[in-house]
Amino acid sequence: MSIYQVQKLIQSVNRDPQSRERYFEHKEDFVNEFGLSDAEASAISKLDIYALYEMGVHPLLLRPFTIIHGVSEPDYLNAIREGDDSCL
Amino acid sequence: MSVTFACSVSHTPGITAWAEAPPAELKERFYGAYGELRTMLEAAEPEAILIVSSEHFANFFLDCMPAFTLGVAQSYFGPIEPWLKVEQGVTPGEPELAERLLQACYAAGFELNYANELKLDHGTMVPLSFLNPDRKIPVVPLIVNCMTYPLPQLSRCYELGTVIGKALEADPRRVAVVAAGGLSHAPGERMHGQIDTEFDRRFLERLQVGDGEALQSYSDSELEKRGLGTHEIRTWVTVAGINAGRDARVLFYEPIAAWATGCGLVCYE
């Protein structure tokens, strides 16, 4: 649908404690509120970090979003570098 | 009264959040140089600090992203990051000075956004934790979009600096000016951890010789190649405009791998 809506969801979870609580407790309902495409909703629901990075989520939104999910820095970097060794 | 003190500093969150991560000797030299800046700032006895820093989705989002926003508030809460290891609290603002700067900018053709509410994040609070640790000196934040395209051109940043510099010269207050951001870094990107020391050193050389034209010459793509965080040199270029004609001196520059940033500290003579 719109990368803007994906980023809006992520910003809500990153910055608003109430949204974060709803996201973790009722993820499907929360994600549905943003009108995402199936691919976008799936990337969020599965926390597909590579897909989110590739679709253009800003790194300063994506990295904090993954920190909230307990993703370590090495795991995050491995995920976004999947299939791309040029930056290693 | 002209600018009584000016400096440009890195603000990467690791400086306070992961203070012990770099080799101890390196960290001590960096902290020591920051301490020198604090001593110089205090000796200049400023009545206010204008701090030019970058947005990190703390106040603004893609629904409405201003290029330049001047804080005109009575006070500011920060840092918003509880993990930063900087005590959270309220820093006084300087609305009268901010209003005068705003009017001067409008008169010169810069219709800045202004904000009666701004939260301070690591971009301002890391530098202020060194330079204004007791929060005694009121601040005026100028927040620049260095993050999402389109970005304000470097030439526009420099020109805005010259306008602010003239306004400060005409102001009765003693004002310190701080640029906060950079140098090369790529937070959250595939190239995270890469630091382009050649780029950083060349930028610092240009700053030291006061080559305003060269400082404005970087394209967005040249900066993006060194990481999106490198766009934060816009804050340094703005402050170079404020201090046009003054010599800059590099107190510290090292790539600090543990903080994934080319860390620079510069003062204006």
Boltz contact constraints between the chains, C-beta under 6 A:
constraints:
  - contact:
      token1: [A, 4]
      token2: [B, 62]
      max_distance: 6.0
  - contact:
      token1: [A, 11]
      token2: [B, 61]
      max_distance: 6.0
  - contact:
      token1: [A, 59]
      token2: [B, 188]
      max_distance: 6.0
  - contact:
      token1: [A, 59]
      token2: [B, 189]
      max_distance: 6.0
  - contact:
      token1: [A, 60]
      token2: [B, 56]
      max_distance: 6.0
  - contact:
      token1: [A, 60]
      token2: [B, 57]
      max_distance: 6.0
  - contact:
      token1: [A, 60]
      token2: [B, 188]
      max_distance: 6.0
  - contact:
      token1: [A, 62]
      token2: [B, 188]
      max_distance: 6.0
  - contact:
      token1: [A, 63]
      token2: [B, 188]
      max_distance: 6.0
  - contact:
      token1: [A, 80]
      token2: [B, 190]
      max_distance: 6.0
  - contact:
      token1: [A, 81]
      token2: [B, 190]
      max_distance: 6.0
  - contact:
      token1: [A, 87]
      token2: [B, 190]
      max_distance: 6.0
  - contact:
      token1: [A, 87]
      token2: [B, 191]
      max_distance: 6.0
